[in-house]
Amino acid sequence: MRLKLNNDKTLARLDVERQPVEEITSDFLFDYLQKNQVVITDDVEKRIQEIIEMIATESFVEYPVISRGRSAVPCKSGYFEWSEQCDPEKRQKANHPEGDGPEEFNYYDYVSFCTVKKGDLIGKIHPPKEGEDGVDVFGQIIPIDHCDIFQIDIGKNIELDMDGVSLIALCDGVLEQKDNKVSVDPVLNIDSDIDFSTGNIHYQGDVYIKGDVKDLFEVNAEGDLYIGGTIEAATIKCGGNLTVQGGISAKDKGVIEVKKDLTAKYISNATVWVKGNVFLHSEMVNSELNCGGKLVLERAGIRGGRVTTAKAIETPEIGSSLGIQTVIRPGIDPYLEKQMMRVNAKIKELEQTIAEKSAQLKKIMANIPEGTSTPQAVEIAKTLKPIHLSYKKLVKAYEKLEQKMNKTCCQIVMIHKTVYPGVEFESQETSYEIKSELHGLMKLTKKCIDGSDEFELSSLN
């Protein structure tokens, strides 16, 4: 007879294949187990009696269980559970959806970062679950391994909630993770170009981009935006100040919109709308610039394109020796002008409606006795009343916009070196074309001469 044990010795079976049946008695089994140092428990005594009964009834099973210990219950180490929106695996799956077709996923919309709002749940720290030592059939303790506590380094702008396990964002920003450290940075930092590795950028705060913004990509930053490289044929929307270290080269496709100031090395072949001031270290070439503030160029000048500014312009040169057409529109707020154009279009529309209905009414009244009317004439007159009211409101709104334009805008252009033929200065009332190349320090202003507004270019040498 021999004992058959499982791996952790918590289960013992009897192998009685070579033991004569008549020799197997209760005392024999007790003695055998004691010799082999198996702990005799109430359960073991019960199993001995069951084995004896099986032998007596010839219902003996092969390798009957004679003793059971207790297996060790291992502990579960602590771990960190990401919230659904912050889970890296789920975000990875969202960026790589199933499907092989080229239309399955727009890779320009790839999202390379995770944004959170103030108060958002980042994740939860789960404490370890304690295990339990085991005992084998010989009464020996089966110890369990020590259970690890999950260690997480709580970085800036994250706090541990009152429940002691939940991590909460203290501000809007980008979730950052390095090793076991998590933090929220209110500034989105991208240490590369904006291309297919990052996708388009849409962020509610400040954005810092180390490289370029490549063709056809979009960057929408509600705060300030810094670009260390060049803006190519991309779409940029900036809710704060835009700084472009390498300049803007939009290839006649890119559109830039800035709500505060723009500072760049240069602008080339771009459409740019800036509510604040524009500061350029070099030149502006073949671009359309609409500026609600002033335009200042340190070197080179404005060569080709169309410039509209509400405030003053200061530049070394305007135009080029090749006679490239360059239109300068100083003292015109492009944002107010756009509003005025919309209001004026509605005024013209109402004027046409009034003229048409007045003509209808006149025709009807010409064919009826004087002092009488018809239901149709009454209806037309009734319709004209609110149209006239709307027309007056629009005219008043247009006049207010015009007054604001005249009050806030500054029609001064300072030229430090040269202005070339092909340059034309425009206002809403007049224009002035440069016919010959002029040199020196010059100042262009708009003056009222003989009752009409005209530009005057004077030398300051």
C-alpha positions in Angstrom: 0.0 0.0 0.0 1.2 3.5 -0.7 -0.1 7.1 -0.6 -0.7 9.1 -3.8 -0.4 12.8 -3.2 -1.3 15.8 -5.4 1.2 18.6 -6.0 0.5 20.7 -2.9 -0.1 17.6 -0.7 -3.6 18.7 0.2 -5.2 15.5 -1.2 -4.1 11.9 -0.3 -5.4 8.8 -2.0 -4.8 5.2 -1.2 -3.1 2.8 -3.6 -4.1 -0.7 -2.4 -3.5 -2.6 -5.6 -0.7 -4.7 -4.0 -2.3 -5.1 -0.6 -4.4 -8.2 0.1 -8.0 -7.1 0.8 -8.3 -9.3 3.9 -5.5 -7.4 5.5 -7.1 -4.0 5.1 -8.8 -3.2 8.4 -9.5 0.0 10.4 -6.6 -0.6 12.7 -4.4 -1.4 9.7 -5.3 1.9 8.0 -4.9 3.9 11.2 -1.4 2.5 11.8 -0.4 3.1 8.2 -1.5 6.7 8.2 0.2 7.4 11.5 3.4 5.8 10.2 3.3 8.2 7.2 2.6 11.1 9.6 -0.8 11.9 8.1 -2.9 13.9 10.5 -5.8 11.9 11.8 -8.9 14.1 11.8 -12.6 13.4 12.2 -12.9 13.5 8.4 -10.0 10.9 8.0 -11.7 8.6 10.6 -14.9 8.8 8.6 -13.1 8.1 5.3 -11.5 5.0 6.9 -14.9 3.6 7.8 -16.2 4.3 4.3 -13.3 2.4 2.8 -13.9 -0.6 5.1 -17.6 -0.6 4.1 -16.7 -0.4 0.4 -14.4 -3.5 0.8 -17.1 -5.3 2.6 -19.7 -4.6 0.0 -17.2 -5.2 -2.9 -17.9 -1.6 -4.2 -14.3 -0.5 -3.7 -13.2 2.3 -6.0 -9.7 2.7 -7.3 -7.5 5.2 -5.4 -10.1 6.3 -2.8 -9.5 9.6 -1.0 -8.3 9.1 2.5 -7.4 12.6 3.6 -8.0 16.2 2.5 -6.0 19.3 3.6 -6.8 22.9 2.6 -5.2 24.5 -0.4 -3.7 28.0 0.0 -5.8 30.8 -1.4 -3.4 33.2 -3.1 -3.8 36.9 -2.5 -4.6 39.3 -5.3 -2.2 42.2 -5.7 -3.5 45.8 -5.9 -3.9 47.3 -9.3 -5.0 50.5 -11.0 -8.2 50.6 -13.1 -8.5 53.4 -15.7 -11.8 55.1 -16.2 -13.4 54.4 -19.6 -12.4 57.7 -21.2 -8.8 57.4 -20.0 -8.2 53.7 -20.7 -5.2 53.4 -23.1 -6.4 50.2 -24.6 -9.9 51.5 -25.4 -8.4 54.7 -26.9 -6.1 52.5 -29.0 -9.0 50.5 -30.3 -10.9 53.7 -31.1 -8.0 54.8 -33.2 -7.7 51.5 -35.0 -11.3 50.4 -35.7 -12.1 47.1 -37.4 -12.4 47.1 -41.2 -9.9 47.1 -44.1 -11.6 49.5 -46.4 -10.0 52.9 -47.1 -13.3 54.7 -46.0 -13.5 52.8 -42.7 -11.4 55.4 -40.8 -10.3 59.0 -41.4 -6.6 59.0 -40.2 -6.6 62.8 -40.1 -9.0 62.3 -37.1 -6.5 60.0 -35.2 -6.4 61.2 -31.6 -2.9 60.8 -30.0 -3.7 62.1 -26.5 -6.4 62.0 -23.8 -8.1 65.1 -22.6 -10.0 65.4 -19.3 -12.2 68.0 -17.7 -12.0 69.4 -14.2 -13.7 66.8 -11.9 -13.3 63.9 -14.3 -12.5 60.5 -12.9 -9.0 59.4 -14.0 -9.2 55.9 -12.5 -9.3 53.9 -9.2 -6.7 52.3 -7.1 -7.8 48.8 -6.1 -6.2 47.6 -2.8 -4.8 44.0 -2.6 -7.1 41.2 -1.5 -5.6 39.1 1.3 -5.3 35.3 0.7 -5.2 32.4 3.2 -2.4 29.9 4.1 -3.1 26.3 3.3 -2.6 23.1 5.3 -1.4 19.8 3.8 -2.5 16.3 4.9 0.6 16.1 7.1 -0.5 19.2 9.1 2.2 21.4 7.5 1.3 25.1 6.8 1.4 26.0 3.1 2.3 29.7 3.2 1.2 32.2 0.6 3.4 34.8 -1.1 3.4 38.4 0.2 0.7 40.5 -1.6 1.9 43.7 -3.3 0.2 47.0 -2.9 -0.1 49.0 -6.1 2.1 52.1 -5.9 1.0 55.1 -8.0 2.7 58.5 -8.1 0.0 61.2 -8.1 1.4 64.1 -10.2 0.3 67.7 -10.7 -3.4 68.7 -11.1 -4.7 65.3 -9.8 -6.0 64.6 -6.3 -7.0 61.5 -4.4 -10.8 61.7 -3.7 -12.3 61.3 -0.2 -13.0 57.7 -0.8 -9.2 57.1 -0.8 -9.1 55.2 -4.1 -10.4 57.5 -6.9 -8.1 59.9 -8.8 -9.8 63.1 -9.9 -8.6 65.8 -12.3 -8.2 69.2 -10.8 -8.3 71.1 -14.1 -9.0 70.8 -17.8 -6.0 69.4 -19.6 -4.1 66.5 -21.1 -3.6 63.3 -19.2 0.0 62.3 -19.0 1.4 59.0 -17.8 5.0 58.0 -17.4 5.8 54.7 -15.6 3.5 54.8 -12.5 3.1 58.6 -12.5 -0.1 60.2 -13.7 -0.7 64.0 -14.0 -2.8 66.5 -15.9 -1.1 69.3 -17.9 -3.3 72.2 -18.9 -0.9 72.7 -21.9 -1.0 70.2 -24.7 2.7 69.5 -25.6 3.4 67.8 -28.9 7.1 67.0 -29.5 6.7 66.3 -33.2 5.1 67.4 -36.4 1.3 67.4 -36.8 0.9 64.6 -39.3 -0.7 61.1 -39.4 1.2 60.2 -36.2 -0.8 62.8 -34.2 -3.9 63.4 -36.3 -5.8 66.7 -36.2 -5.6 68.7 -33.0 -8.7 70.0 -31.2 -7.9 71.3 -27.7 -9.7 73.6 -25.3 -6.5 75.2 -23.9 -2.9 76.2 -24.9 -1.0 74.0 -27.4 2.7 73.8 -27.9 3.9 72.1 -31.1 7.6 71.5 -31.5 7.5 70.7 -35.3 5.5 71.6 -38.4 1.8 71.5 -39.2 1.7 69.4 -42.4 -0.5 69.8 -45.4 -4.3 69.3 -45.0 -4.1 68.9 -41.2 -6.1 71.0 -38.7 -5.1 72.6 -35.4 -7.9 74.1 -33.3 -6.6 75.6 -30.0 -9.0 77.6 -27.8 -6.0 79.1 -26.0 -2.5 80.3 -27.2 -0.8 78.3 -29.9 3.0 78.0 -30.4 4.4 76.2 -33.5 8.1 75.7 -33.5 8.3 74.8 -37.2 6.3 75.9 -40.3 2.5 75.9 -41.0 2.0 74.3 -44.4 -1.3 74.1 -46.3 -3.2 73.5 -43.1 -6.2 75.0 -41.3 -5.4 76.8 -38.0 -7.9 78.2 -35.5 -6.4 79.9 -32.5 -8.5 81.4 -29.6 -5.5 83.2 -28.2 -2.1 84.4 -29.5 -0.5 82.4 -32.3 3.3 82.3 -32.5 4.9 80.6 -35.6 8.7 80.2 -35.3 9.2 79.0 -38.8 6.6 81.0 -40.7 3.5 80.3 -42.7 3.7 78.7 -46.2 0.2 77.8 -47.0 0.5 77.1 -50.8 -2.8 79.0 -51.6 -4.7 76.4 -49.6 -4.1 77.1 -45.9 -6.4 79.3 -43.8 -5.4 80.9 -40.5 -7.8 82.4 -38.0 -6.5 84.1 -34.8 -8.6 85.8 -32.1 -5.6 87.7 -30.6 -2.1 88.5 -32.0 -0.1 86.7 -34.6 3.7 86.6 -34.5 5.5 84.8 -37.3 8.7 84.8 -39.4 6.8 85.3 -42.6 3.5 84.6 -44.4 3.4 83.2 -47.9 0.4 82.3 -50.1 -2.0 82.2 -47.2 -5.4 83.5 -46.2 -5.1 84.9 -42.7 -7.7 86.5 -40.4 -6.3 88.1 -37.2 -8.5 90.1 -34.7 -5.4 91.5 -32.9 -2.0 92.7 -34.2 0.3 91.0 -36.7 4.1 91.0 -36.2 6.3 89.6 -38.9 10.1 89.2 -38.7 10.5 89.0 -42.5 8.1 89.3 -45.4 4.5 88.7 -46.5 4.1 87.3 -50.1 1.0 86.8 -52.2 -1.3 86.5 -49.2 -4.6 87.9 -48.1 -4.3 89.3 -44.6 -7.3 90.7 -42.7 -6.2 92.3 -39.5 -8.3 93.9 -36.7 -5.2 95.6 -35.3 -1.9 96.9 -36.7 0.6 95.2 -39.0 4.4 95.5 -38.4 7.1 94.0 -40.5 10.7 94.2 -39.3 12.5 93.3 -42.6 11.7 92.8 -46.3 8.1 93.9 -46.9 4.7 93.2 -48.4 5.0 91.7 -51.8 1.8 90.9 -53.7 -1.6 90.0 -52.3 -4.2 92.1 -50.4 -3.8 93.6 -46.9 -6.7 95.0 -44.9 -5.9 96.4 -41.4 -7.9 98.4 -38.9 -4.8 100.1 -37.5 -1.5 101.4 -38.8 0.9 99.5 -41.1 4.6 99.7 -40.6 6.9 98.0 -43.2 10.3 98.5 -44.9 8.9 98.0 -48.4 5.6 97.5 -50.3 5.5 95.8 -53.7 8.5 94.6 -55.8 10.6 95.7 -58.7 8.6 93.2 -60.9 5.5 95.4 -60.5 3.5 92.7 -58.7 0.0 93.9 -57.8 -0.2 94.7 -54.1 -3.4 96.1 -52.6 -3.1 97.9 -49.2 -6.4 98.8 -47.4 -5.4 100.7 -44.3 -8.0 101.9 -41.7 -10.6 99.2 -42.5 -11.5 96.8 -39.9 -12.2 93.6 -41.9 -14.4 92.2 -39.2 -16.6 95.3 -39.1 -16.5 95.4 -42.9 -17.8 91.8 -43.1 -20.7 92.7 -40.8 -21.4 95.9 -42.8 -21.5 93.8 -46.0 -24.0 91.4 -44.5 -26.2 94.2 -43.2 -25.9 96.0 -46.5 -26.9 92.9 -48.5 -30.1 92.6 -46.3 -30.8 96.3 -46.9 -30.5 95.9 -50.7 -32.8 92.8 -50.5 -35.4 94.8 -48.5 -35.1 97.8 -50.9 -35.9 95.5 -53.8 -38.9 93.9 -51.9 -40.2 97.4 -51.0 -39.8 98.6 -54.6 -41.6 95.6 -56.0 -44.5 95.7 -53.6 -44.8 99.5 -53.9 -45.0 99.1 -57.7 -47.8 96.5 -57.3 -49.7 98.8 -54.9 -49.3 101.8 -57.3 -50.6 99.7 -60.2 -53.7 98.6 -58.3 -54.4 102.1 -57.0 -54.2 103.6 -60.5 -57.1 101.4 -61.7 -59.6 102.2 -58.9 -61.5 105.4 -58.0 -59.6 107.8 -55.9 -60.2 107.4 -52.2 -61.1 103.7 -52.5 -59.1 100.6 -52.0 -59.3 96.8 -52.6 -58.5 93.8 -50.3 -55.4 93.2 -52.3 -54.2 96.7 -51.9 -54.9 96.6 -48.1 -52.9 93.3 -47.9 -49.9 94.8 -49.7 -49.9 97.9 -47.5 -50.2 95.7 -44.4 -47.2 93.7 -45.6 -45.1 96.8 -46.4 -45.3 98.2 -42.8 -43.1 95.6 -41.0 -40.7 95.5 -44.0 -40.2 99.3 -43.7 -39.7 98.9 -40.0 -37.0 96.2 -40.6 -35.4 98.4 -43.2 -35.1 101.3 -40.9 -33.5 99.1 -38.2 -31.0 97.7 -40.6 -30.1 101.2 -41.9 -29.6 102.4 -38.3 -27.4 99.3 -37.6 -25.3 100.0 -40.7 -24.8 103.6 -39.7 -23.6 102.5 -36.2 -21.1 100.1 -37.7 -19.9 102.8 -40.1 -19.4 105.2 -37.1 -17.5 102.5 -35.2 -15.3 102.0 -38.3 -14.5 105.6 -38.6 -13.9 106.1 -34.8 -11.7 103.1 -34.2 -9.7 102.7 -37.3 -6.4 104.4 -38.2 -5.5 105.0 -41.9 -1.7 105.4 -41.6 1.0 103.5 -43.4 4.7 104.0 -42.6 7.1 102.9 -45.3 10.8 102.9 -44.3 12.6 102.2 -47.6 10.7 101.7 -50.9 7.3 101.5 -52.4 7.1 100.1 -56.0 4.8 100.6 -59.0 1.8 98.2 -58.9 1.0 99.1 -55.3 -2.5 100.4 -54.8 -3.9 101.9 -51.6 -7.6 101.6 -51.1 -10.3 102.8 -48.7 -14.0 102.5 -48.8 -14.3 105.9 -50.6 -11.1 106.3 -52.7 -7.9 104.7 -54.0 -4.3 105.8 -54.8 -2.0 103.9 -57.2 1.8 104.2 -57.1 3.0 105.0 -60.6 6.8 105.2 -60.0 9.3 103.7 -57.6 9.7 105.8 -54.4 12.5 105.7 -51.8 13.0 106.9 -48.3 11.0 107.2 -45.2 7.3 107.8 -46.2 4.0 108.2 -44.5 0.6 107.6 -46.2 -2.5 109.2 -44.6 -6.0 109.9 -45.7 -7.2 113.5 -45.7 -10.3 115.4 -46.6 -9.5 117.6 -49.6 -12.2 119.8 -51.1 -14.9 117.8 -49.4 -13.7 114.4 -50.5 -11.4 111.8 -48.9 -8.0 111.3 -50.6 -4.8 109.5 -49.8 -1.6 111.6 -49.4 1.9 110.1 -49.4 4.5 112.4 -47.9 8.2 112.0 -47.5 9.7 112.3 -43.9 13.3 112.5 -45.0 
